[in-house]
Amino acid sequence: MVKHASALAATTLLLLTALPAALAAPTYVVTALSPEGTTRWTHLNNANAATGYLGGMGVIRSADGQLTPIPQLSGQTASITAFGNDGSVGLARYDEAPPQGVLETGLWRRGVVESLPHLRTTPDGLGYSIVTTINERRFMSGTSTVDGGFYDDYGNLIPYTHAVTFTNGQVNDLGTLGGKFSMAYASNASHTVVGFSTDAADARRAFIYRNGVMEDLGLPDNYVAIDITSEGTVLANSGTSSAGALLWYEGRTTSLTMPGFTYSDAAAMNRQAQVVGRQFGPQLQGQPFLYTYGGEMRLLSELLETPGWTIREVTDINDNGSILGVGCQGSDCSWVLLTAVPEPATWSLLGAGLVLLGVATRRHRPS
């Protein structure tokens, strides 16, 4: 019994020694994807496929570099609003003239553009839904038109919209926090949804929707919840330069602004609560950063194993830790994929510790 206890204690100590290093920020290998001037990549899924625009046309780039055109909507290039791990793409076509309102939306999957159900159609005939997230279980979230709206300076009706989810071909109204607008930005496998809503005073408030109830996150006005992990950690951005991005979990917040910078702006978060975005200092020059689930924040350019590169912009991170962005070698800039390189010694040590812990536990288990 004493021998088993000693082995278990030693193994636990091994794990505690290895864990901080394993949770530290990884290093990255840089792979150039395409010249910056002719392309823009916006979304990255877990297969390392990216969606974006090439020469003004929507495309999907597979992990091996194959390009697949995304269909147009009514003869026009559509904006990409979401990209799923199954290859589905959310699309929206906007009016090119002011006020650049939504004209048409859809979901492209398996080679077919599907129309999306919407909540209601306005008296002017406007009615649409926009998908913002396509998760693992084909549960989607976004926004959809409801009754009413307001007229802009050009005399055009801007419809009110509500945050919605899409399940089994149905659109579900999530309501608001007392105002007339709401929009869902992300959802997780538990069907918890986050986004923003106006309240009765017309202030913009970040929300979380769970168990059939929309809750105010309690953040300052103008924060928008843009992502959520399976465990319920929420990523939120401020709409102003006086406050930075933060993480929220059950009422507790963590600032994502690094020392020496004024504020931060997050681009995306993955399932492990790794966050990418940019830090802004007194000169307002955005520096791409990575936040890891161990609490460490580093500038991405400091984490590159490929020499000669700096990172200028980031747009997405997937659950494998791969990052999509713009990298530069001097003045020559390209869209790049950053692939995480785990430290072999650290992960081998952690893996060995887990095996030993399992063996020690089994031996200690009574028959």
C-alpha positions as CSV (number, residue, x, y, z in Angstrom):
1,M,0.0,0.0,0.0
2,V,2.8,2.4,0.9
3,K,4.7,1.5,-2.3
4,H,1.6,2.2,-4.4
5,A,0.9,5.5,-2.6
6,S,4.5,6.6,-3.2
7,A,4.3,5.7,-6.9
8,L,1.1,7.6,-7.3
9,A,2.6,10.7,-5.5
10,A,5.7,10.6,-7.7
11,T,3.6,10.3,-10.9
12,T,1.4,13.2,-9.7
13,L,4.5,15.3,-9.1
14,L,5.7,14.5,-12.6
15,L,2.4,15.7,-14.1
16,L,2.4,18.9,-12.1
17,T,5.9,19.6,-13.3
18,A,5.1,18.9,-17.0
19,L,1.7,20.6,-17.1
20,P,2.7,24.3,-17.0
21,A,5.2,23.8,-19.9
22,A,2.6,21.9,-21.9
23,L,0.1,24.7,-21.4
24,A,2.5,27.4,-22.4
25,A,2.2,29.2,-25.7
26,P,3.3,26.9,-28.6
27,T,5.7,27.9,-31.4
28,Y,4.6,28.0,-35.0
29,V,5.8,27.1,-38.5
30,V,4.8,29.6,-41.2
31,T,3.3,28.4,-44.5
32,A,2.6,31.0,-47.2
33,L,-0.8,30.6,-48.8
34,S,-1.2,33.4,-51.3
35,P,-0.1,37.1,-52.0
36,E,-1.8,39.6,-49.8
37,G,-2.9,42.0,-52.5
38,T,-5.1,39.5,-54.5
39,T,-6.7,37.5,-51.7
40,R,-8.2,37.7,-48.3
41,W,-8.8,34.7,-46.1
42,T,-11.5,35.1,-43.4
43,H,-12.4,31.7,-41.9
44,L,-10.5,28.5,-41.0
45,N,-12.1,25.2,-40.1
46,N,-10.6,22.2,-38.3
47,A,-9.5,20.6,-41.6
48,N,-7.2,23.6,-42.2
49,A,-9.5,24.6,-45.1
50,A,-10.0,28.4,-45.4
51,T,-12.7,30.5,-47.0
52,G,-12.1,34.0,-48.4
53,Y,-11.9,36.0,-51.6
54,L,-9.7,35.6,-54.6
55,G,-9.9,38.4,-57.3
56,G,-13.3,39.4,-55.9
57,M,-14.7,35.9,-56.0
58,G,-15.6,33.7,-53.0
59,V,-13.5,30.6,-52.7
60,I,-12.6,27.7,-50.4
61,R,-9.0,26.7,-50.2
62,S,-8.4,23.1,-49.0
63,A,-5.5,22.1,-46.8
64,D,-3.6,20.9,-49.8
65,G,-4.1,24.2,-51.7
66,Q,-7.0,23.2,-54.0
67,L,-9.4,26.0,-54.8
68,T,-13.2,25.6,-55.0
69,P,-15.3,28.6,-56.2
70,I,-18.2,29.5,-53.9
71,P,-21.4,30.2,-55.9
72,Q,-22.6,33.7,-56.4
73,L,-26.0,34.9,-55.3
74,S,-28.0,36.4,-58.2
75,G,-24.9,36.9,-60.2
76,Q,-23.0,38.8,-57.4
77,T,-20.2,37.7,-55.1
78,A,-21.7,37.0,-51.7
79,S,-20.0,37.8,-48.4
80,I,-19.0,34.8,-46.4
81,T,-20.7,34.9,-43.0
82,A,-19.8,31.4,-41.5
83,F,-17.7,28.3,-42.4
84,G,-18.4,24.9,-40.8
85,N,-16.1,21.9,-40.3
86,D,-18.3,20.0,-42.8
87,G,-17.5,22.6,-45.5
88,S,-20.9,24.4,-45.3
89,V,-20.7,28.2,-46.0
90,G,-23.0,30.9,-44.9
91,L,-23.6,33.6,-47.5
92,A,-25.1,37.1,-47.7
93,R,-25.5,39.5,-50.6
94,Y,-25.6,43.2,-49.9
95,D,-26.9,46.1,-51.9
96,E,-23.9,48.0,-53.4
97,A,-25.6,51.3,-53.0
98,P,-26.4,53.0,-49.7
99,P,-27.5,51.8,-47.2
100,Q,-25.9,48.5,-48.3
101,G,-28.7,46.5,-46.9
102,V,-29.1,42.7,-47.1
103,L,-30.7,41.6,-50.4
104,E,-30.2,37.8,-50.3
105,T,-28.8,35.1,-48.0
106,G,-28.2,31.4,-48.2
107,L,-26.3,28.3,-47.0
108,W,-24.0,26.5,-49.4
109,R,-23.4,22.8,-48.6
110,R,-22.8,19.7,-50.7
111,G,-22.8,21.9,-53.9
112,V,-26.3,23.4,-53.4
113,V,-27.3,26.8,-52.1
114,E,-30.2,26.5,-49.7
115,S,-32.5,29.3,-48.7
116,L,-32.8,30.1,-45.0
117,P,-36.1,30.4,-43.2
118,H,-36.7,33.8,-41.5
119,L,-38.9,35.0,-38.7
120,R,-41.1,37.6,-40.4
121,T,-41.2,39.8,-43.5
122,T,-41.5,43.6,-43.2
123,P,-44.2,45.6,-44.9
124,D,-41.6,46.7,-47.5
125,G,-41.1,43.0,-48.3
126,L,-37.7,42.6,-46.5
127,G,-37.1,39.2,-45.0
128,Y,-33.9,37.3,-44.4
129,S,-31.7,35.3,-42.0
130,I,-27.9,35.4,-41.7
131,V,-26.0,32.4,-40.4
132,T,-23.0,33.4,-38.2
133,T,-22.0,30.0,-36.8
134,I,-22.2,26.4,-38.0
135,N,-21.1,24.1,-35.3
136,E,-20.2,20.4,-35.1
137,R,-23.8,19.1,-34.8
138,R,-25.2,21.2,-37.7
139,F,-26.7,23.6,-35.1
140,M,-26.5,27.1,-36.5
141,S,-27.0,30.5,-35.0
142,G,-27.4,34.0,-36.5
143,T,-30.0,36.8,-36.9
144,S,-33.3,37.1,-38.7
145,T,-35.8,39.9,-39.6
146,V,-38.8,40.6,-37.4
147,D,-41.7,43.1,-37.6
148,G,-40.8,46.8,-37.9
149,G,-37.7,48.8,-38.5
150,F,-36.5,52.4,-38.9
151,Y,-35.8,54.7,-41.8
152,D,-32.2,55.8,-42.5
153,D,-31.0,59.1,-43.9
154,Y,-31.7,57.8,-47.4
155,G,-35.3,57.0,-46.7
156,N,-34.6,53.2,-46.7
157,L,-36.3,50.9,-44.2
158,I,-33.7,49.1,-42.0
159,P,-35.5,46.1,-40.5
160,Y,-35.2,45.1,-36.8
161,T,-33.6,41.7,-36.4
162,H,-33.5,39.1,-33.5
163,A,-30.9,36.6,-32.6
164,V,-31.9,33.1,-33.8
165,T,-30.9,29.5,-34.0
166,F,-31.6,27.1,-36.8
167,T,-32.5,23.4,-36.1
168,N,-34.2,20.9,-38.4
169,G,-35.0,23.5,-41.0
170,Q,-36.8,25.8,-38.4
171,V,-35.7,29.2,-37.2
172,N,-36.1,29.9,-33.5
173,D,-36.4,33.4,-32.1
174,L,-34.2,34.0,-29.0
175,G,-35.7,37.4,-28.3
176,T,-33.9,40.5,-26.9
177,L,-32.9,42.0,-23.6
178,G,-35.8,44.5,-23.8
179,G,-34.7,46.3,-27.0
180,K,-35.5,45.9,-30.6
181,F,-32.3,44.4,-32.0
182,S,-30.3,41.3,-31.1
183,M,-27.8,39.2,-33.0
184,A,-26.1,35.8,-32.3
185,Y,-22.4,35.6,-33.1
186,A,-21.5,32.1,-31.8
187,S,-22.9,28.9,-30.3
188,N,-21.4,25.7,-28.8
189,A,-22.2,22.0,-28.8
190,S,-24.5,22.5,-25.8
191,H,-26.5,25.0,-27.9
192,T,-25.5,27.9,-25.7
193,V,-25.6,31.1,-27.8
194,V,-23.8,34.4,-27.3
195,G,-24.0,37.8,-29.1
196,F,-25.4,41.2,-28.4
197,S,-28.8,42.8,-27.8
198,T,-30.1,46.2,-27.2
199,D,-31.9,46.8,-23.9
200,A,-34.9,49.0,-23.2
201,A,-32.7,52.1,-23.1
202,D,-31.3,51.1,-26.5
203,A,-27.9,50.3,-25.1
204,R,-25.9,47.5,-26.7
205,R,-25.3,44.6,-24.2
206,A,-23.5,41.3,-24.5
207,F,-25.7,38.3,-23.8
208,I,-25.6,34.6,-23.2
209,Y,-28.6,32.4,-24.1
210,R,-29.0,29.1,-22.3
211,N,-31.8,26.9,-21.0
212,G,-34.3,29.0,-22.9
213,V,-33.3,32.3,-21.3
214,M,-31.3,35.3,-22.6
215,E,-29.0,36.7,-19.9
216,D,-27.1,40.0,-19.7
217,L,-23.4,39.2,-19.2
218,G,-23.0,42.3,-17.0
219,L,-20.3,43.8,-19.1
220,P,-20.1,47.5,-19.9
221,D,-22.2,48.9,-22.7
222,N,-21.1,48.2,-26.3
223,Y,-19.4,44.9,-25.5
224,V,-20.3,42.1,-28.0
225,A,-19.9,38.4,-27.2
226,I,-18.3,36.9,-30.3
227,D,-17.3,33.3,-29.3
228,I,-17.9,30.6,-26.7
229,T,-16.2,27.3,-25.8
230,S,-17.9,24.1,-24.9
231,E,-17.2,24.8,-21.2
232,G,-18.9,28.2,-21.4
233,T,-16.0,30.6,-21.5
234,V,-17.1,33.6,-23.5
235,L,-14.9,35.9,-25.6
236,A,-16.1,39.6,-25.9
237,N,-15.0,42.7,-27.7
238,S,-15.6,46.3,-26.8
239,G,-16.9,48.7,-29.4
240,T,-14.5,51.4,-28.4
241,S,-10.8,51.9,-28.1
242,S,-11.1,52.8,-24.4
243,A,-11.6,49.1,-23.4
244,G,-10.2,45.9,-24.6
245,A,-11.2,42.3,-25.3
246,L,-11.9,40.0,-22.4
247,L,-12.9,36.5,-21.4
248,W,-16.0,35.9,-19.2
249,Y,-16.8,32.8,-17.3
250,E,-19.8,32.8,-14.8
251,G,-19.4,36.4,-13.8
252,R,-15.6,36.5,-13.7
253,T,-13.7,38.4,-16.4
254,T,-10.1,38.2,-17.6
255,S,-8.6,41.2,-19.5
256,L,-6.8,40.3,-22.8
257,T,-4.9,43.5,-23.0
258,M,-1.2,43.0,-22.5
259,P,1.0,45.2,-20.3
260,G,2.3,48.2,-22.2
261,F,-0.7,48.3,-24.6
262,T,-3.8,50.4,-24.4
263,Y,-6.5,48.0,-25.5
264,S,-6.9,44.8,-27.4
265,D,-9.3,43.5,-30.1
266,A,-10.0,39.7,-30.4
267,A,-10.5,38.0,-33.7
268,A,-11.4,34.4,-32.7
269,M,-11.2,31.7,-30.0
270,N,-11.0,27.9,-30.3
271,R,-12.3,25.1,-28.1
272,Q,-9.2,25.2,-25.9
273,A,-9.9,28.9,-25.1
274,Q,-6.9,30.0,-27.2
275,V,-7.5,33.5,-28.4
276,V,-6.0,35.4,-31.3
277,G,-6.4,39.1,-32.0
278,R,-4.4,42.4,-31.9
279,Q,-2.9,44.6,-29.2
280,F,-2.9,48.4,-29.7
281,G,-0.4,50.7,-28.0
282,P,0.0,54.5,-27.9
283,Q,0.8,54.5,-31.7
284,L,-2.3,52.4,-32.3
285,Q,-0.2,49.8,-34.3
286,G,-2.0,46.5,-34.0
287,Q,0.3,43.7,-32.9
288,P,-1.2,40.2,-33.3
289,F,-1.2,38.1,-30.1
290,L,-2.0,34.7,-28.7
291,Y,-3.7,34.0,-25.4
292,T,-3.3,30.4,-24.2
293,Y,-5.6,28.5,-21.8
294,G,-2.7,28.6,-19.3
295,G,-3.2,32.3,-19.0
296,E,-0.1,33.3,-21.0
297,M,-0.2,36.1,-23.6
298,R,2.5,36.5,-26.2
299,L,2.9,38.5,-29.4
300,L,2.7,36.0,-32.3
301,S,5.8,37.3,-34.0
302,E,7.8,36.1,-30.9
303,L,6.5,32.5,-31.3
304,L,7.7,31.7,-34.9
305,E,10.1,28.9,-35.6
306,T,10.3,29.9,-39.3
307,P,13.0,32.7,-39.4
308,G,12.5,36.0,-41.1
309,W,8.7,36.4,-40.6
310,T,6.6,38.8,-38.6
311,I,2.8,38.5,-38.2
312,R,0.8,41.6,-39.1
313,E,-2.8,40.4,-39.0
314,V,-4.9,37.4,-37.7
315,T,-8.4,36.4,-38.7
316,D,-9.1,33.0,-37.2
317,I,-7.8,30.1,-35.1
318,N,-9.1,26.5,-35.3
319,D,-9.4,23.8,-32.6
320,N,-6.1,22.3,-33.6
321,G,-4.4,25.7,-32.8
322,S,-3.7,26.6,-36.5
323,I,-3.9,30.3,-37.1
324,L,-4.9,32.2,-40.3
325,G,-3.4,35.6,-40.9
326,V,-1.0,37.9,-42.8
327,G,2.8,37.5,-42.4
328,C,5.6,39.6,-43.8
329,Q,9.2,39.1,-44.7
330,G,10.4,42.6,-44.8
331,S,8.0,44.5,-47.0
332,D,6.8,41.3,-48.8
333,C,3.5,40.2,-47.2
334,S,1.4,37.1,-47.8
335,W,-1.5,35.3,-46.3
336,V,-0.1,32.6,-44.1
337,L,-1.1,29.5,-42.1
338,L,0.6,29.2,-38.7
339,T,0.8,25.5,-37.6
340,A,1.6,24.8,-33.9
341,V,4.7,22.8,-33.1
342,P,4.4,21.2,-29.7
343,E,7.6,20.8,-27.7
344,P,8.4,17.0,-28.0
345,A,10.1,16.7,-24.7
346,T,7.3,18.4,-22.8
347,W,4.5,16.4,-24.4
348,S,6.4,13.2,-24.2
349,L,6.9,13.8,-20.5
350,L,3.2,14.6,-20.0
351,G,2.1,11.6,-22.0
352,A,4.4,9.3,-20.0
353,G,3.1,10.7,-16.8
354,L,-0.5,10.1,-17.8
355,V,0.4,6.4,-18.7
356,L,2.1,5.9,-15.3
357,L,-0.7,7.5,-13.4
358,G,-3.2,5.1,-15.1
359,V,-1.0,2.1,-14.2
360,A,-0.5,3.3,-10.7
361,T,-4.2,3.9,-10.3
362,R,-5.1,0.4,-11.6
363,R,-2.7,-1.3,-9.3
364,H,-4.0,0.6,-6.4
365,R,-7.6,-0.2,-7.2
366,P,-9.0,-3.0,-4.9
367,S,-9.9,-6.3,-6.5
